[in-house]
Amino acid sequence: MASILKRAAKYKRVSTILCEGEAHLRDPFTPAPTIIKPPPPRKEKKPDDVTNFPAQKIVPIPESISYQEGRYRPASIPLNAGYYPYNVYLEKGKVYNWCSCGLSTNSPWCDSICNQTVTRNRPVSFNVNQSGYFKICNCKFSANAPFCNNTHRDVLRYFHSTHRGFYEVWGQVFFYLGWFFMLWNYYS
């Protein structure tokens, strides 16, 4: 027992938040939970009575969200649409809806697919005050969304350092090397 306690003293405390970070602990668009109380008991019970308990409030998620510059945090982990930003010409004063979930087929612009899938991410509405070419984020993790702040460099480095990323990347490498080896030996 003493040896177990000695080993346990060296254990490192692991956070329950894991790789998602503090930003995903609370969704600012979802209200705090409330305790639902049942209606008072009925005086006369009938076989076809229907109760409305629990009556839950439906909270509509906003269609698009505008963020203060440099304050964007994804509501849930987005799908990584790509690692390199788009270089796009944007017109002055025109309102654009940037896809923040990564599922859009019209990337980097939203096509409202987030309304049909299970994600809390919603498009970010923005406009520019000067026409020109801008780098639009494609990794969906830029704090300056929708504009790129070179976070995509850290995302790839961080993904490879996790256990899932390490085995996923090297698993694909060995998979294709195995096929290359088999085909090379078959045809030679």
C-alpha positions as CSV (number, residue, x, y, z in Angstrom):
1,M,0.0,0.0,0.0
2,A,2.8,2.4,0.8
3,S,4.5,1.8,-2.6
4,I,1.2,2.7,-4.3
5,L,0.9,5.9,-2.3
6,K,4.5,6.9,-3.2
7,R,3.8,6.4,-6.9
8,A,0.5,8.2,-6.7
9,A,2.2,11.3,-5.1
10,K,4.1,11.7,-8.4
11,Y,1.0,11.7,-10.6
12,K,0.2,14.9,-12.5
13,R,-3.3,16.3,-12.2
14,V,-5.0,16.4,-15.7
15,S,-7.6,19.0,-16.4
16,T,-11.0,17.8,-17.4
17,I,-11.1,20.6,-20.1
18,L,-8.4,18.8,-22.1
19,C,-7.5,20.2,-25.5
20,E,-10.6,22.4,-26.0
21,G,-9.5,25.2,-23.7
22,E,-11.4,27.5,-21.4
23,A,-13.4,29.0,-24.3
24,H,-15.6,26.0,-24.7
25,L,-16.8,25.8,-21.1
26,R,-19.7,28.2,-21.5
27,D,-21.7,29.1,-24.6
28,P,-22.7,32.8,-24.3
29,F,-25.8,32.3,-26.4
30,T,-27.3,29.5,-24.3
31,P,-29.1,30.6,-21.1
32,A,-28.3,29.2,-17.7
33,P,-30.3,26.1,-16.7
34,T,-33.5,26.5,-14.7
35,I,-35.2,24.1,-12.4
36,I,-38.6,23.0,-13.8
37,K,-41.4,22.6,-11.2
38,P,-44.4,20.4,-12.0
39,P,-47.9,21.8,-12.2
40,P,-50.2,21.4,-9.2
41,P,-51.9,18.0,-8.9
42,R,-55.3,17.8,-10.7
43,K,-58.4,17.4,-8.7
44,E,-60.1,15.2,-11.2
45,K,-58.1,12.7,-13.2
46,K,-59.3,11.5,-16.6
47,P,-57.7,8.8,-18.8
48,D,-57.2,11.1,-21.7
49,D,-55.5,13.9,-19.7
50,V,-52.2,15.2,-21.2
51,T,-49.8,17.2,-19.1
52,N,-47.3,19.7,-20.5
53,F,-44.6,18.8,-17.9
54,P,-41.7,19.3,-18.4
55,A,-42.4,22.5,-20.3
56,Q,-39.1,23.5,-21.6
57,K,-38.3,26.9,-23.1
58,I,-36.9,26.7,-26.7
59,V,-34.0,29.1,-27.2
60,P,-33.5,30.1,-30.8
61,I,-29.8,30.2,-31.8
62,P,-29.0,33.4,-33.7
63,E,-28.6,33.1,-37.4
64,S,-25.3,35.0,-37.5
65,I,-23.1,36.5,-34.9
66,S,-20.9,39.6,-35.1
67,Y,-17.9,39.5,-32.8
68,Q,-15.7,42.2,-31.5
69,E,-12.3,42.2,-33.3
70,G,-9.9,39.7,-31.8
71,R,-12.5,38.2,-29.5
72,Y,-13.8,35.3,-31.6
73,R,-13.9,31.8,-29.9
74,P,-15.7,29.0,-31.7
75,A,-18.8,27.8,-29.8
76,S,-17.9,24.2,-30.5
77,I,-14.9,22.6,-32.1
78,P,-15.3,23.3,-35.9
79,L,-14.4,21.0,-38.7
80,N,-11.0,22.0,-40.1
81,A,-11.9,23.1,-43.7
82,G,-8.2,23.5,-44.6
83,Y,-4.9,24.7,-43.2
84,Y,-4.2,27.6,-45.5
85,P,-6.2,30.8,-45.7
86,Y,-8.1,32.1,-48.8
87,N,-6.9,35.2,-50.5
88,V,-10.2,36.8,-51.4
89,Y,-11.1,40.2,-53.0
90,L,-13.8,41.9,-50.7
91,E,-15.9,44.8,-51.7
92,K,-16.3,47.9,-49.4
93,G,-19.6,47.9,-47.5
94,K,-20.9,44.5,-48.6
95,V,-22.0,42.2,-45.8
96,Y,-20.3,38.8,-45.9
97,N,-21.2,35.7,-43.9
98,W,-18.1,33.7,-43.0
99,C,-18.7,30.0,-42.3
100,S,-17.4,29.2,-38.7
101,C,-18.4,25.5,-38.6
102,G,-16.3,24.3,-41.6
103,L,-19.0,22.2,-43.1
104,S,-20.0,24.7,-45.9
105,T,-19.6,23.5,-49.5
106,N,-19.2,27.2,-50.5
107,S,-16.2,27.8,-48.2
108,P,-15.2,30.3,-46.8
109,W,-18.8,31.6,-47.1
110,C,-21.8,30.1,-45.2
111,D,-24.4,28.2,-47.1
112,S,-26.6,27.6,-43.9
113,I,-25.6,23.9,-43.6
114,C,-25.0,24.6,-39.8
115,N,-28.8,24.9,-39.4
116,Q,-29.2,21.2,-40.5
117,T,-26.3,19.7,-38.5
118,V,-25.5,19.3,-34.8
119,T,-23.2,22.3,-34.2
120,R,-23.4,25.5,-32.2
121,N,-21.3,27.4,-34.6
122,R,-23.1,30.1,-36.6
123,P,-21.8,32.3,-39.5
124,V,-19.9,35.4,-38.6
125,S,-21.3,38.5,-40.3
126,F,-18.7,41.2,-41.3
127,N,-17.9,43.8,-43.8
128,V,-14.8,45.8,-44.7
129,N,-14.3,49.6,-44.9
130,Q,-11.9,49.3,-47.9
131,S,-12.0,47.2,-51.0
132,G,-9.1,44.9,-51.6
133,Y,-7.6,41.4,-51.1
134,F,-7.8,39.9,-47.6
135,K,-6.7,36.6,-46.1
136,I,-9.8,34.8,-44.9
137,C,-9.3,32.1,-42.2
138,N,-9.8,28.5,-43.3
139,C,-8.7,26.6,-40.2
140,K,-11.6,28.2,-38.3
141,F,-9.6,28.9,-35.1
142,S,-8.3,32.4,-35.7
143,A,-9.1,34.8,-32.8
144,N,-9.4,37.6,-35.4
145,A,-12.0,35.7,-37.4
146,P,-12.9,35.8,-40.2
147,F,-9.4,37.2,-41.0
148,C,-6.4,35.0,-40.7
149,N,-3.9,35.6,-37.9
150,N,-1.6,32.6,-38.8
151,T,-3.2,30.3,-36.2
152,H,-3.2,27.5,-38.8
153,R,0.5,27.0,-38.2
154,D,-0.1,26.3,-34.6
155,V,-3.1,24.1,-35.2
156,L,-1.1,21.6,-37.3
157,R,1.7,21.5,-34.9
158,Y,-0.6,21.1,-31.9
159,F,-2.7,18.3,-33.7
160,H,0.5,16.3,-34.3
161,S,1.5,16.6,-30.7
162,T,-1.7,15.0,-29.4
163,H,-2.1,11.2,-29.3
164,R,-4.9,11.2,-31.9
165,G,-3.0,13.4,-34.4
166,F,0.2,11.5,-34.0
167,Y,-1.3,8.1,-34.8
168,E,-3.6,9.6,-37.5
169,V,-0.7,11.2,-39.4
170,W,1.7,8.3,-39.0
171,G,-1.0,5.8,-39.7
172,Q,-1.7,7.4,-43.0
173,V,2.0,7.5,-43.8
174,F,2.4,3.8,-43.1
175,F,-0.9,3.0,-45.0
176,Y,0.3,4.6,-48.2
177,L,3.9,3.2,-47.8
178,G,2.4,-0.3,-47.4
179,W,0.4,0.0,-50.6
180,F,3.4,1.4,-52.5
181,F,5.5,-1.5,-51.2
182,M,2.9,-4.1,-52.3
183,L,2.4,-2.6,-55.7
184,W,6.1,-2.2,-56.3
185,N,6.7,-5.9,-55.4
186,Y,3.8,-7.1,-57.5
187,Y,4.8,-5.3,-60.7
188,S,8.6,-6.0,-60.3
